[in-house]
């Protein structure tokens, strides 16, 4: 059983996923559309896709497309997802799910009423640290988890300027000011992807940027944002807390590891830094760095990455880590590029399997809401000087 897929947005990220979707035995024809038709044509030609569409609307009107995968600007995902669901298409969306509570509520309601598959492609769901912590929590190795930390530490100087220039055109400075806490899913999702709970309240603070280069300047920003670094402290259901950092001005090697995590329980703890990771209990410390280290499957000099800033290429070349269980993946993926610490293969397979089996994917609409909403509310808290705010919750996904 297969379905056809339309890629929405032919930028730096989508081409890597187009390859994987096209190689998956559960997917048939793959099409692409982009606001810049030449980009869509270039991607379709380079990867021998089934064809292009002149617009997203034309793609949605076509009976040749069963599902869409949205890889557009961050703040556009909510409306595009809703359009796709309204047109009767299954939807895979890059992160974040949306940027308002109202958009998230509308997506959940659309998924509920249509019965269509929606999945958010949060890479931290399969970050090796998250995978290992999830496995250890399931076995009870931590005892009771009471605190965790998740960081997304990616300096603007390490590839983001080039990425925003590529995607934003002449107006790139206005969009490069995207608020850090509205892109929370790498840090929040990595924590909650292991710890089976959800955030119920938050207090957050932001640091006003001082670079003075037109980025994170409220007079320029499309989002009225001047904060480049932000920290949020969340209370979770059932007791406990976690802290996240979203940093865009930071002296840290984000090209080595941009997301990192720590988990603390009553019996054991686990900590990950840029190049090392440790498991700790009351008897001692075990170095688990090798267990969590992905092995590259693609050279950073590969021609397919020529449009990606060198500092960003590690995100597209990583293979799987020893902690990853690749047994469920199609063998067609064995020699294909991976990315974001081995997550891309699993995310694609999750969506394809969910559509074809009509089951809920790992990061379904309800899970995606719990990964995204905390940051939206945290952004509001930071704008109010750190006032503690309640986080709405849409509950667990219904039984499939």
C-alpha positions, 0 to 999 in steps of 0.5 A: 500500500502506498500514497502520493506526497506533495512537498511544500517548500523547496528550501535547504531542508526539504530536499533531504526529506524528499529523498527519504520519502521517495525511497520509502516503499510506502510512498509512491509519487512525490511532487513539489511546489514552492513560492519560487517556481525555479526552486521547485523545478530544480529540486524536481529535476535533481531528484527525479520527482514526479513533477511540480505544482504552480501553487500550494492551492493547485497541489491541494486541488489535485487528486494525484496527491494524497498527503503533503509535507510542509517545509516552509517558514516557521510562522506559516505552518499553522495556516498551511496545515489547516488548508491541507487538512481541509482539502482532505490531505494527510499532513506532515509538518516541520516544526513548530506546529503553529505559533498561536494557541488558536491555530493549535486548537484548530489543527487538533479539531480538524484532525479529530473531525476528519480522521486524517493523519497529522504529524509534526517532525520534531527531531528531538523525538529521536535524539539519542539522549531522548531515546536513551532516557525514554528507554531508561524511564520505561525500565524504571532506572531513574526511580521517580523523575523530578527534574530535567533540562533541555537546551537548544543552543544555536548561535546565529553566527554558526549558519543561521545568517546564511539560512535566513538570507536564503529563505528571507530574501531582502527582508531577511532581517525582519524574519531572522528576529523570530522569537526563540521561545516560539521555536521551542520544540527541540528543547521541550520535545526532547524532555517530554519525548522521554518524560511522559508528562506535560507542562502545566505552568511556566515562568520565562525570561528573555535577554534583549539582544545587543549586537546592533546589526538589525537582527532582533531589533524591534523596529525591524522585526516582523515579530516585534522581538528584540530577545535573542536568548531566553530561559523558561522554567516549567511545572509539570503534571504529577509534580516536578519541573524542567528548564529549557534554554533557547539561545541564539547568541552563545559561545558554544559549538552548536555545529557539534551538538545543538540540542542537549539534555539532562534528567534527574531521578531519585535513583539515577541521573543522566547528563549530556554536554557537547561532546560527552554524556554520563549516566550516574547513580548512587554508586558511580558514573558511567560514560555513555558518550559512545552510545549516544554518538551518531556516525556520519553517513554523508560527507559535509562536502557532498554536492547535495549540501552546496546550498547549506552553510558549512556550519549547518551541514552536520545536521544533515549528515549524521547517521544513527547512534548505537542506541537507535533501533533501526530494525523497523526501518526500510532497508532502502534507508540503510545507505541514505543520508540521515540528519539531526543526530539520526532522527530523519529516518525515523520521522519519515517512517513514523509518518508513512507507517501512520498514514498507511496503517491509519494509526497515530504517529509518534508526534501526533497532533496532541503530542505536538501541542504539548511540545509547542504550546509551552513555548508559546506561553513562555514567550508571553511570560517573558514579555511580561517580565517572567510572570507565571502563566498556566499552559492550556492542555488538549489532553491525550490523543484519542484511542486509534 
